[in-house]
Amino acid sequence: MALFWALALALVAALVAVLLGAGVALRRRDTELVAARARIAELESAVLRLEATADGDRSDPRAVRVARTAARAVVGTAGRWREGGVSGLVAASLDDLARLVTEDRIEIERVATPDGTVTVLFSDIVDSTARNELLGDRRWLGVLHAHDTVVRREVEARRGHVVKSQGDGYMVVFPDALAGVRAALAIQERLPAARRLRRADIHVRIGLHTGRVLSHDGDYFGRNVALAARVAAHGAADDVLVSDAVRDVIAHAPGLTLELRSTTELKGLAGEHRLWSVAALA
């Protein structure tokens, strides 16, 4: 079993090295870029060997899980880097996250109420590209790790499920609106408490919408996910914005304040939509 741990740790270390090397390669000659891509191909081959080894020996289930987690991290990160370089890896679009939602539909159905309703949360780091450029790739990867730790801890504490995380963006679903809003407020409170994030001056915007996401033709699913992404896109640093659907559920919840932020059109969605700012009572 020592082989599993050694390979898993080696892959994680190699991944970090490749990411750092990739940031440099993007600013060097094409020949160096080709060399970095070749290294990624080598890592992916190592991953396949690691998974094959894990399949052949089940005596330590935890080691198998670690090995496979490392494998998925390397393959997924290598693929994103190959497509868009470091900027493609660490900067996520809310629209990109919304389009990827069908990859985790079974888990979303598990979280949903019997009628297929969930609360969808989108978040991303404000001005992430500029922050990445200012901090450099090494520090930025550390910032993303600290950000990831905060978001996942608060989501899990409130029975949420991370559907997708890509770079600095998240899509999360919750079984009810109040749980989602309290998670969002907790994230905004905890982020400045993390020393690395405070020093990097990181700020996040969060948007939430509640609606049905299950239907035979996919219409409910697509519209309500897109609406949640649009709500988040209208946010500014440190915002928690919600749609009317969320506001109606949490309007009388203790410890919260709601303020109408704007009435606006949302790209790709008919009509005007009211967006509400949520805060915790001091």
C-alpha positions in Angstrom: 0.0 0.0 0.0 3.0 2.3 0.4 3.0 2.3 -3.4 -0.4 4.0 -3.6 0.6 6.7 -1.2 3.9 7.3 -2.9 2.3 7.6 -6.3 -0.5 9.8 -5.1 1.8 12.2 -3.4 4.2 12.2 -6.4 1.3 13.0 -8.7 0.1 15.9 -6.6 3.7 17.3 -6.3 4.1 16.9 -10.1 0.8 18.6 -10.7 1.9 21.7 -8.7 5.2 21.7 -10.5 3.5 21.5 -13.9 1.1 24.4 -13.0 3.9 26.6 -12.0 5.9 25.7 -15.0 2.9 26.3 -17.2 2.6 29.8 -16.0 6.2 30.5 -17.0 5.8 28.6 -20.3 3.0 30.8 -21.3 5.4 33.7 -21.4 8.3 31.9 -23.1 9.0 30.5 -26.5 6.7 28.1 -28.3 9.3 25.3 -27.8 9.0 25.5 -24.1 5.2 25.4 -24.3 5.4 22.2 -26.3 7.7 20.7 -23.7 5.2 21.6 -20.9 2.4 19.9 -22.8 4.6 16.8 -23.3 5.1 16.7 -19.5 1.3 16.8 -19.0 1.0 13.8 -21.4 3.5 11.9 -19.2 1.5 12.7 -16.1 -1.7 11.4 -17.7 0.1 8.2 -18.6 1.2 7.9 -15.0 -2.4 8.4 -13.9 -3.6 5.5 -16.0 -0.9 3.3 -14.5 -1.9 4.4 -11.0 -5.6 3.6 -11.6 -4.7 0.2 -13.1 -2.7 -0.6 -9.9 -5.6 0.6 -7.7 -8.0 -1.7 -9.6 -5.7 -4.7 -9.0 -5.4 -4.4 -5.2 -8.4 -3.6 -3.0 -6.7 -4.4 0.4 -6.6 -0.7 1.4 -9.8 1.1 0.2 -8.6 4.5 1.6 -5.4 4.3 -0.4 -7.5 3.5 -3.5 -9.6 6.6 -3.0 -6.6 8.8 -2.5 -5.0 7.4 -5.7 -8.1 8.0 -7.7 -8.6 11.5 -6.3 -5.1 12.4 -7.3 -5.7 10.8 -10.7 -8.8 12.9 -11.3 -7.1 16.1 -10.2 -4.2 15.6 -12.6 -6.3 14.6 -15.6 -8.9 17.4 -15.0 -6.3 20.1 -14.4 -4.2 19.0 -17.3 -7.2 19.2 -19.6 -8.2 22.6 -18.6 -4.6 23.9 -18.9 -4.2 22.4 -22.3 -7.3 24.2 -23.5 -6.6 27.6 -21.9 -3.3 27.8 -20.2 -3.1 29.0 -16.6 -5.7 31.7 -17.2 -8.1 29.0 -18.4 -7.4 26.9 -15.3 -7.9 29.5 -12.6 -10.5 31.8 -14.1 -14.0 30.4 -14.4 -17.1 31.9 -16.2 -20.4 31.6 -14.4 -21.9 30.7 -17.8 -19.3 27.9 -18.1 -20.4 26.5 -14.8 -24.0 26.6 -15.8 -23.4 24.7 -19.0 -21.6 21.9 -17.1 -24.4 21.3 -14.7 -25.7 18.2 -16.4 -22.6 16.3 -15.5 -23.8 15.9 -11.9 -27.6 15.5 -12.4 -27.9 12.4 -10.2 -26.5 14.2 -7.2 -28.7 17.3 -7.9 -31.8 15.0 -8.0 -30.7 13.6 -4.6 -30.6 17.1 -3.0 -33.9 18.2 -4.7 -37.3 18.2 -3.0 -39.9 15.7 -4.3 -41.2 18.2 -6.8 -37.7 18.8 -8.1 -37.0 22.2 -6.4 -33.5 23.2 -5.3 -31.8 26.4 -4.4 -28.9 27.1 -6.8 -25.9 29.1 -5.7 -23.2 30.6 -7.9 -20.1 32.3 -6.7 -16.9 33.6 -8.1 -13.9 35.8 -7.1 -14.3 39.4 -8.3 -11.6 40.6 -10.7 -9.9 37.2 -10.5 -7.8 37.7 -13.6 -6.3 40.9 -12.3 -5.7 39.4 -8.9 -3.9 36.5 -10.5 -1.7 38.8 -12.5 -0.8 40.9 -9.5 -0.1 38.0 -7.2 1.6 35.6 -9.7 0.7 32.0 -10.4 2.3 30.5 -7.3 0.5 32.7 -4.8 -2.7 32.6 -6.8 -2.9 28.8 -6.6 -2.5 29.1 -2.8 -5.3 31.6 -2.7 -7.6 29.3 -4.7 -6.8 26.5 -2.3 -7.7 28.6 0.8 -10.9 29.9 -1.0 -11.8 26.3 -1.8 -11.4 25.2 1.8 -13.8 27.9 3.1 -16.5 27.4 0.5 -16.6 23.6 0.8 -16.7 23.7 4.6 -19.6 26.1 4.8 -21.5 24.3 2.0 -21.1 20.9 3.7 -22.2 22.3 7.1 -25.6 23.2 5.5 -26.2 20.0 3.5 -25.3 21.6 0.3 -23.7 19.8 -2.7 -20.9 21.3 -4.9 -22.1 20.5 -8.4 -19.0 22.0 -10.1 -16.0 24.1 -9.2 -13.8 25.5 -11.9 -11.0 27.9 -11.1 -12.4 30.6 -8.9 -16.1 29.8 -9.5 -18.6 27.5 -7.8 -22.0 26.1 -8.5 -23.7 24.6 -5.5 -27.2 23.2 -4.8 -29.1 23.2 -1.5 -32.3 21.5 -0.5 -33.9 24.8 0.7 -33.4 28.5 0.2 -32.6 29.4 3.8 -29.7 26.9 4.0 -28.3 28.3 0.8 -28.5 31.9 2.0 -27.0 31.1 5.4 -24.1 29.3 3.6 -23.5 32.3 1.4 -23.4 34.7 4.3 -21.1 32.3 6.2 -18.7 32.2 3.2 -18.7 36.0 3.0 -17.9 36.2 6.8 -15.3 33.5 6.8 -13.3 34.5 3.7 -11.7 37.6 5.3 -10.9 35.5 8.4 -8.5 33.4 6.3 -5.1 35.0 6.6 -4.0 34.2 3.1 -7.3 35.5 1.5 -7.2 38.7 3.7 -3.7 39.5 2.6 -4.5 38.8 -1.0 -7.5 41.2 -0.7 -9.9 38.6 -2.2 -13.6 39.4 -2.5 -16.4 37.1 -3.7 -19.9 37.7 -5.2 -22.7 35.2 -4.7 -26.1 34.8 -6.3 -29.0 32.4 -5.5 -32.2 31.4 -7.1 -34.8 28.7 -6.1 -36.7 26.7 -8.7 -37.5 23.4 -10.2 -34.6 21.8 -11.9 -36.1 18.4 -12.9 -38.2 18.0 -16.0 -38.4 15.5 -18.9 -37.4 18.0 -21.6 -34.8 20.0 -19.5 -36.6 23.3 -19.7 -36.9 23.9 -16.0 -33.4 22.7 -15.4 -31.8 25.1 -17.9 -33.8 28.2 -17.1 -33.5 28.1 -13.4 -29.8 27.3 -13.5 -29.2 30.2 -15.9 -31.2 32.6 -13.8 -29.1 31.8 -10.7 -25.9 32.4 -12.7 -27.3 35.8 -14.0 -28.2 36.9 -10.4 -24.6 36.2 -9.4 -23.2 38.1 -12.4 -25.0 41.2 -11.2 -23.3 41.1 -7.9 -20.4 43.2 -6.7 -17.6 42.5 -4.2 -19.0 40.9 -1.0 -22.6 40.7 -2.3 -25.1 38.0 -1.6 -27.9 38.6 -4.1 -31.1 36.6 -4.4 -34.0 36.4 -6.8 -37.7 37.0 -5.9 -38.1 33.2 -5.5 -35.5 33.1 -2.7 -36.7 36.3 -1.2 -40.3 34.9 -0.8 -39.0 31.9 1.1 -36.6 33.8 3.5 -38.6 37.0 3.9 -39.5 36.3 7.5 -36.4 34.3 8.6 -34.9 35.6 11.8 -31.5 37.3 11.7 -31.7 38.4 8.1 -32.2 41.8 6.3 -33.4 42.1 2.7 -33.0 45.2 0.5 -34.2 45.6 -3.1 -31.0 46.2 -5.1 -32.4 46.6 -8.6 -35.1 45.6 -11.1 -33.3 44.6 -14.2 -33.4 42.5 -17.3 -31.3 39.3 -17.2 -29.5 38.2 -20.4 -31.3 35.4 -22.2 -34.3 35.5 -19.8 -37.6 37.3 -20.6 -39.0 40.1 -18.5 -37.6 42.1 -15.6 -36.3 40.5 -12.4 -36.0 42.0 -9.0 -32.7 41.3 -7.2 -32.4 41.5 -3.4 -29.4 42.0 -1.3 -29.2 39.8 1.8 -27.2 40.6 5.0 -27.1 39.2 8.5 -28.3 41.4 11.3 -25.5 42.9 13.3 
